[in-house]
Amino acid sequence: MPKTDKREYPRVETRNVVSYVCLDKKGNEIGEGMGETLNISQGGILLKSAHPIESEFILLLSIDLENNMMETKGKVAHSKKDKSGKYETGINFLGTHDENIKTIKNFIKVYHSRKNKNR
């Protein structure tokens, strides 16, 4: 029986380094770390990190091609330890549709630009 994908939006592979800030419900910083995006969609992002993300909300920070800071807020949907001992965390975007599309485009542009430089 074929496996059905229940995702609302298709995923695009990315490998971008991001820093993140863990937030409580009031928006107060309760932790921080670094990670790498694995994929992105209109609905969210999959982040790989060395440490578990144990907060409900998160602020992702990255640099675009013009060296501007990109910020996007999200809500942690799930987090699990993978075979390598790192953590994969699914994050749902909290911004408006237009904000999310802008974020996605920037992540994909940065990924492809860096990928092409390394060839």
Buried (B, 14 or more C-beta within 10 A) or exposed (E): EEEEEEEEEEBBEBBBEBBBBBBEEEEEEEBEBEBBBBBBBBBBBBBBBEEEBEBEBBBBBBBBEEEEEBEBBBBBEEBEEEEEEBBBBBBBBBBEEEBBEBBBEBBBEBBEEEEEEEE
